[in-house]
Amino acid sequence: MEYRNFGRTGVRVTPLCLGCMNFGGKTDEAESIKCIHHALDQGINIIDTANVYSRGASEEVTGKAIKQSGRRDRIVLATKVHGRMDDADPNAAGNSRRHIMAQCELSLQRLQTDHIDLYQIHRPQSAIPFDETLRALDDLVRQGKVRYIGVSTFAAWQVVEALWIAKELGLNRVVSEQPPYHLLERRIERELLPMCQTYGLATLPWSPLAGGFFSGKYRRGEARPEGSRWEKSGNLHFADAAFDVLETAEAIAREKGCTVSQLAIAWVMQRPGATSVIIGPRTMDQLEDNLGALDVEITEDDCKRLDEVAPPGRAIVPYYFADFGPHAHRW
């Protein structure tokens, strides 16, 4: 198994990260634990979840699986905070000190561990100055409850602001960013990835399959499969330009003898600046397929063909939905 430097931390991680969003929710506990154990058996050493996934159920089943595996000390365990955890409590969401400190304790309990390796702010929140957020995270690091801190789906300027605040106030700095990145959404290539490379931040790209669009189940002009993620959703991915990308990827995948999902994951995994790509399987079959991306080589010619239909630095379908404005609140 290949290992990559996690930014400037000195920690080494695998190029694929097991995302646990479906575990404890769409995937029942028994299947979730089997998937986590299988990923560990195949050498994956970084696992990512969040408190908001199934309102704590994902963390619970992830913690149970890790404890049963007996391999906690070999796992880089990441979770996130920000999402709403109680509909009746106005303070049960966001990036305030109050919410972060309380949720960290609950995440530690659910994960059955005494520390979190990477504690991430799940989304930006412009209504709360980031020095408030960063001071809380710094205290958690100093208390030994968190090893490293990161952010998810922040704009490049927001990450740089976080680095500046840490420098000005003498606080622990963020070490990673977790952005959406796939063949239909390449805008992070403009500023975010170069910024991360410049300042030594690791990246954990999420949604390499564009929400399942590159899973192989969708066809131009055909009805969406019953029970699929986009069966009743809007037309976010279903423009002709998106199918041009999908069909090019399928052609390249046929030539390589791999699935289109493996090609899409491998493409992200081999992009400059990508550290560990988050896969989010729902079943063991999906996990097995995703792991196969480790054996797919993306050539320069493959990149040129994909660039023709999915231009660098552009979005075929915009995929950001985070709070980048001065008065936006999206939890």
N, C-alpha and C positions, 0 to 999 in steps of 0.2 A: 504494500500500500504506500502510495506517495504521501508525503507530509509537506505542508507549506507553513511558512512563518505567519503567525497571526499578527500582522502589522509589526510594530516595534516592541512587542511584549516579550518576545523570546519563547512564547508558547507555540507548539507545533500542532496543526490540525489537518484532518483529511480534506481532500478537495470537495467531498460531498458532506453535507450536514443533514442529519435526520430531523425534519420538521414534524412536530407532533400535534399540529392543529386539529387533525381529524380524530386523534386518539382520545378515547373517553367520551366521544360525541358520536359522530357518524360511524366510527369503528368501535365495536364493543371492547370491554376490558381484556378479555382473553386474547382476541386477535391483536389488539394494541400491544400487549406484552410480548406476544410472539414476534411481532414486527420489530420491536425495539431490541429484543434479544438477538434476532437474526442480523440486524444491522451491526450490532456490536460484534457478533461472530465473524462478520465479513470485514471487520477492521475499522468501521466508522468510529471515530472517537469524539465527535462533537454533536450534541443534541440541543435543539432549540424548541422552546415552547413559550407560553405566555399565560399570565393569570386569567386573562379574559377568554381564553379558548374554553368554550363550554362552561364558563364561569367557575373555573378551578378544577374541573374534572380532568382536563388534559394534564395539568401538573400532578394531580393525584395518581393517575395511572402511570405517568412517566416516573414519578418517584418510586412507586411500587415495583415497577419493572427494573429500575436501576438497583434498588435494594436487593431484589431477588438475584440479580446477576452477580452481585458481589464484586462489581468492578467500578464502584464510584470513584476511586482514586485515579482511575485511568480515563475518566470521561471529562470533557470540557462541557459543563452543563450551563446552558444559557436560558434565561427567561426574560419576560418583559413586563412593564407596568405602564398604565395610562388608561386603559379601557374601563368602561363603566362596569362596576361590580355589584351595584345595588340600585335598582330603579327608584327607590323611595328616598335615598340619601343624596342630596346635591353635592356632597363632598366625596362621594365614593367613585371618583373618576378624576383624571387629569394628572398634572405634573406638580402638584403642590407638595411641600414637605410633609404635610399631614398624611396625604394619601400614600406617598412613596414609603414612608417609614412603616405605616400600618400594613401595607400590602407586602412589603418585603418579609415581615414576620410570618404572614399567612402563607406566602410562597415557600418559605423554608419549611414550614410544617407540612404542607402538601407534598413537597418534594422529598421529605424525610432526610434532610441533609442539614449540616450546620453552616454551610456556605454555598453561595451561588458563584460560579466562575465568571459569568458575564451577565450583568444586570443592565437591561436596556430600556430606554425610554421609547415606548412603542410608537408614539407620534408626537410631533411638536405641538405646542399650545402657546400661541402668541400672547394670550391674556396673562400668562404668568412669566415674569422675568426669569431667564434661565439661571441666574445666580442663585435664586431660591431652590431650583431643582438640583443644581450642581452641588450646593452645600449639603443637601440631604444625601446625595449619592456619595459624596466625599466622606461624610460621617459613617456611612455603612461600610465603606472600604476600611476606614480606620478602626471600626469595631470588629473587623474580621468576618463580617457577614457576607461581604462581596469582595471578589478578587479584582475584577475589572469592570468598567462601565462603558456602555455604548449607547447608540441611538439608532432609530429605525425610521426610514422614509423622511429624513430631513433634507432640506435643500443644502447645497454646498455652502452658501453664506451662513446658514444656521449652524453648521458644524464648525466653521471657522470662528463664528462668534463664541461657541462653546469652548473652543481651544483658547481664545483670547481671554475669556473670563477666568478659566483655570489658571492661566499664566499670571493675570493681574492679581488674583486672590490667593495664589499659592495652593490651589486645590488639585486633586487628582483629575487628570484629563481623560476625555473619552478616547477609547482605543479602536472603535469600530463603528461602521455605519451599515445598516441593513436596508438596501434599496430594492425596489422592483426592477427587474432586468430580464428581458427576453427579446426575441426577434421582432416583436411588434412594438417594443418600448425600449428605445436606445438613447433616450435623452441624457441619461447619466454620463454618457461618454463625452459630453460637451464640457462639463465643469466638475461634476461630483467625483468621477473616477480619477481624473488628473489631480484634484485636490487631495483625495485620499492617498494617492501615490506620493505626492509632494510632502505631506505631513505624517506619513508613516501609519495611516489607519488601515486596518483590515476591512474587507467588505464581505458581507454575507448576502449575496443576491437572492431575492425570493421570487417565487412564481416563474421559474424558468420555462414552464409549459404554458404561460399566459392563461392561467386559470383553467387549464385542461384543453385549451384550443389545439395544442400540439400533441394531444393524446392519441390521435388517430381515429377518433369517433365522429368527426365532422366532415362533411363534404359540401362543396359549392352546389347550391340549388336544391339540396335535399333537406327534408325535415330533420330537426334536431332529435337525437335519440331520446326516447322516453326515460325519465329519471336522471338525465345528464344535468350537469351544473347549469348549462345555458338554455335548457329546454324552454323555460318560461321567462327568461331574463330579456333585457333589451338587446339591441343590435350592436353592442360595444365592439365585438370582434368580427362581425359578420359582413364586412364590406368586401368588395371585390379585391381591393389592395391587400387585405389580410389573407384572402384565399390564394392570391398570387404568391405570397410568402410561404404559406402552408404547402402548396403544390410543389414549389421549388425544393423545400425541405424534404418532402416525401420522395422526390426524384433522387436527391442525393442519398437519402437513407436507403433506398432500394439498391443503389450502386454499391453501398458499403455493407449491405446485408444486415442492417440494424433497423430498429423501429424509429419512427419519426420523433417519438418522445425522447429516445436515447440521443438522437442527433441534436435536438433542441437543448437538452441539458448539457451535452458535451460542448456545444458551441459556447454557452455561457461559461462553463467551467474553464475553458481554454482562452477566454478573453483576457487581455492585459488588465491587471488590476483586480481581477476576481480572486478572492481567497478561498472561500468554501461556499458552495452553492446549496441552498436549502431545497431539499425535495420534500414533498408532502403527501406521501402515499396514504391511501385509504385501506388498501388490502395488501396481503402478502404478494399477490401477483404483480401489483403495481410497484411494490418495493423491489422485487426481483428485476423487473424491467428497468427501473430507474438506476439500479446498481450497475446494470449493463453499460451505462454511459461511460463508466470508467475505462472501458476497452475501446471506445470509439475515438479515432484520431481525426481531427478537423484540419484539413490542408489549406494552404494558401489559396488554391483554386476554389475550394468549397467556400471560403470566405468571400472571394470575389463574386461568385454566383449569388450568394445570399445578399451581399451588399447592393447588388443591382435591383433587388426587389424590396429590400429592407435597408434603406440608406443609413449610413453611420450617423449617430447623433440625432436621429429623428424618431418620431413616434407614428407608427401606422394607426394605432389607437392609443390615445392618452390613457395612462394607467395610474397616475398619481391621484390620490384623493386626500392628501394630508393637509393640515392647516399651515399654509405659507403666508397668509395675509394678516394684517394687524388686528382684525376683529373677527376672524373666522373661528368657530368652535365646532369641531367635529369629533365626537367621542364614539 
